[in-house]
Each structure stands twice: as C-alpha cells, then as structure tokens.
Amino acid sequence: MANLTNQKDKLSLLRPILERRSIRNFSKKTVSKKEIEIILEAGQRAPTSCGIQFYSYIQVNSQRKRKMILDLVKENKALETAPLWVFICCDAARPLKMFEHLQIDSYLGESTKLLHSLIDASLSAQNIVIAAESLGLSSVFTIYHWRALEQISKLLDLPMNVLPLLLLCIGYPKEKPPLRPRRSGRIIWHKNKYIMPKKETILRDYNRANIELKRTKYFSENVDGLAHHWEKKFTRNEMVLREKNLRSVLQKHGFLPKNV
Ligand SMILES: Cc1cc2nc3c(=O)[nH]c(=O)nc-3n(C[C@H](O)[C@H](O)[C@H](O)COP(=O)(O)O)c2cc1C
C-alpha cells in the first residue's frame, strides 16, 4: 500500500489519470498475458450496479475477425496498429441467465438494462484504461463499429441483451501527443443548482481551447474537434439515418422498447 504522507505522493498516484491521453499509433510490442490479467482485474474492481456486473469484455485476436472488422469500419490507424482489441459490451444477458439459473423471478425493463449496463460498462472501461496507463500502456476508445453494429454483433456471436459499446485499443504508444484541452472547470462545476453559462463565457472557453489545440503539432481535426468539424460530423441527414439504425439495433438487442 502506498504511503500517502504528503500531497506530492497523492498526486503521483493520480499520474495515470492526469497525464493520460488517447493514443492512436501503437508500437508492435505485444501486451502480455500477465498485463491482460491485471487489466481484467482492474476493470472488474469498478463499482457495479447491485454487484451484478452488467458487462462483458471480448478480446479479438483472431486475425481473420480483425480483418473483417477493419473492412467494416474502414481504414483506421489506431485499430490497425493496436496489438490488443477489447470490445467492452453492455451485457444484461448473463445477469438474466444467472437469475434464471437461481430461479429468481426478476424483470428487467429495457431502460433499466440500458442504464445499468451503460454505467457499469463505462466505469469498468475507464478502470481498464487507467490500469493500462499504470502499466506503461496506452489506449483509445473507439466507436467506429457503431457504423456496422449488426454485422459486428453477428461476427462476435452476441446474443440478445448484449451490445458492443466501445472498442478499446490498447498497446505501447508510438506517439506522444500533448494533453488535449478540456472545457474550463468553471463551466462544468455547479453549486446547488444548474446555471447555463453566458454566451460570452461559452465562446471564450471554446476559443481558448481551440488556441491550445491548434498550437499542438499533433492537432487533428478528425479526432480533436472544432466547430466546423463537429458540424460535418453531426449533419442532420447523416444523424437522422444513424439514429434510425442505432434505435433499431438497440430495440433488436433488448435495450429499447419496440414501440419508440
Ligand atoms: C465514447 C467515446 C468514443 C470515442 N470514439 C473515438 C473514436 O471512434 N475514434 C477516436 O480516434 N477516438 C475516439 N474517442 C477518443 C476521444 O476522441 C478523446 O478521448 C478526446 O478527443 C479527448 O482526447 P484525450 O483522450 O487525448 O484527452 C472516443 C472517446 C469516447 C469517450
């Protein structure tokens, strides 16, 4: 157990959190079995709703499946170079099966399944990210597979009530981008009630972050975001279509009622 005698020691424990950044170019060095075991344990130590663990991890190391997924999500450097791929899945199927085996008469509605599993899976995913950082590894969350959720769910043999939420790429970094800017804490942290920041405050904060972003030689509009990029990313026509697809997958997999 670390000796927390002064502030510096405490802050050094936060290093994997405060210095983490997404990495999209990985070296060829593989992630060992031991490292995977530690990562798995860290993921599982995250708080979990009722102790149930509404999530599953699917490591993909079959070259054939990786190629099929890459073909579906299109060319992508992070996916191509990452030695370790882990799908973090919302999983209400295994908990329901456990209830069935225990002869527990339980009913989990779609919203309950969705919220519990989203929270559980996300918390455990972030624990994995921080554990990886602590081991000197790096990572990036990706959601490119959302473009082909149906095909990918089939490829992974996912039953009803399992949803591949994030594809986490892990490996040793081959780049060191600077920390990406964040919104100012002042517009994020509220006291006692929500206060929408004034237009000038929001725009000042946006401009400050952009100046910081553009200063970095690593700046990439594709992933780091600027208004015109967000605009391109979230065009109405494109999003209406994606919404429709996402809704139908969520319904099919039991995470949204059929009649919405
Ligand atoms: C839900 C979620 C989805 C993401 N999807 C992608 C993605 O598909 N591709 C990618 O390159 N980065 C993705 N990211 C990483 C973000 O772009 C990144 O965290 C953000 O730009 C901030 O950069 P940082 O992590 O280096 O601080 C995702 C992150 C989250 C939380």
Ligand as a Chemical Component Dictionary entry (heavy atoms), coordinates in Angstrom:
data_LIG
# 
_chem_comp.id                   LIG 
_chem_comp.type                 NON-POLYMER 
_chem_comp.pdbx_formal_charge   0 
_chem_comp.three_letter_code    LIG 
# 
loop_
_chem_comp_atom.comp_id 
_chem_comp_atom.atom_id 
_chem_comp_atom.alt_atom_id 
_chem_comp_atom.type_symbol 
_chem_comp_atom.charge 
_chem_comp_atom.model_Cartn_x 
_chem_comp_atom.model_Cartn_y 
_chem_comp_atom.model_Cartn_z 
_chem_comp_atom.pdbx_ordinal 
LIG C1  C1  C 0 -17.444 7.406  -26.084 1  
LIG C2  C2  C 0 -16.130 7.729  -26.755 2  
LIG C3  C3  C 0 -15.971 7.429  -28.087 3  
LIG C4  C4  C 0 -14.772 7.702  -28.736 4  
LIG N1  N1  N 0 -14.618 7.323  -30.036 5  
LIG C5  C5  C 0 -13.449 7.551  -30.645 6  
LIG C6  C6  C 0 -13.249 7.078  -31.977 7  
LIG O1  O1  O 0 -14.120 6.429  -32.564 8  
LIG N2  N2  N 0 -12.062 7.330  -32.562 9  
LIG C7  C7  C 0 -11.057 8.004  -31.927 10 
LIG O2  O2  O 0 -9.995  8.195  -32.535 11 
LIG N3  N3  N 0 -11.210 8.464  -30.654 12 
LIG C8  C8  C 0 -12.373 8.242  -30.003 13 
LIG N4  N4  N 0 -12.544 8.642  -28.694 14 
LIG C9  C9  C 0 -11.460 9.354  -28.000 15 
LIG C10 C10 C 0 -11.764 10.846 -27.927 16 
LIG O3  O3  O 0 -11.667 11.417 -29.213 17 
LIG C11 C11 C 0 -10.767 11.501 -26.967 18 
LIG O4  O4  O 0 -10.935 10.952 -25.673 19 
LIG C12 C12 C 0 -10.966 13.028 -26.911 20 
LIG O5  O5  O 0 -10.673 13.596 -28.168 21 
LIG C13 C13 C 0 -10.082 13.663 -25.861 22 
LIG O6  O6  O 0 -8.732  13.338 -26.082 23 
LIG P1  P1  P 0 -7.847  12.646 -24.947 24 
LIG O7  O7  O 0 -8.469  11.322 -24.637 25 
LIG O8  O8  O 0 -6.471  12.511 -25.542 26 
LIG O9  O9  O 0 -7.850  13.565 -23.764 27 
LIG C14 C14 C 0 -13.719 8.348  -28.023 28 
LIG C15 C15 C 0 -13.888 8.638  -26.669 29 
LIG C16 C16 C 0 -15.077 8.317  -26.034 30 
LIG C17 C17 C 0 -15.217 8.617  -24.543 31 
# 
loop_
_chem_comp_bond.comp_id 
_chem_comp_bond.atom_id_1 
_chem_comp_bond.atom_id_2 
_chem_comp_bond.value_order 
_chem_comp_bond.pdbx_ordinal 
LIG C1  C2  SING 1  
LIG C2  C3  SING 2  
LIG C2  C16 DOUB 3  
LIG C3  C4  DOUB 4  
LIG C4  N1  SING 5  
LIG C4  C14 SING 6  
LIG N1  C5  DOUB 7  
LIG C5  C6  SING 8  
LIG C5  C8  SING 9  
LIG C6  O1  DOUB 10 
LIG C6  N2  SING 11 
LIG N2  C7  SING 12 
LIG C7  O2  DOUB 13 
LIG C7  N3  SING 14 
LIG N3  C8  DOUB 15 
LIG C8  N4  SING 16 
LIG N4  C9  SING 17 
LIG N4  C14 SING 18 
LIG C9  C10 SING 19 
LIG C10 O3  SING 20 
LIG C10 C11 SING 21 
LIG C11 O4  SING 22 
LIG C11 C12 SING 23 
LIG C12 O5  SING 24 
LIG C12 C13 SING 25 
LIG C13 O6  SING 26 
LIG O6  P1  SING 27 
LIG P1  O7  DOUB 28 
LIG P1  O8  SING 29 
LIG P1  O9  SING 30 
LIG C14 C15 DOUB 31 
LIG C15 C16 SING 32 
LIG C16 C17 SING 33 
# 
